[in-house]
């Protein structure tokens, strides 16, 4: 839910909101990797 607020914030402060969205994306990547079946 927090991601949506940062997307809205892009209009007001693109630099900081973009950074926050990038960090959230990295967290999603970690979560996705932790749930992936190991080969």
Number of C-alpha atoms within 10 A of each C-alpha: 5 9 13 9 11 20 15 12 15 14 10 11 11 14 11 13 19 15 12 16 18 12 12 15 13 12 12 12 11 12 11 10 11 10 8 9 6 6 3
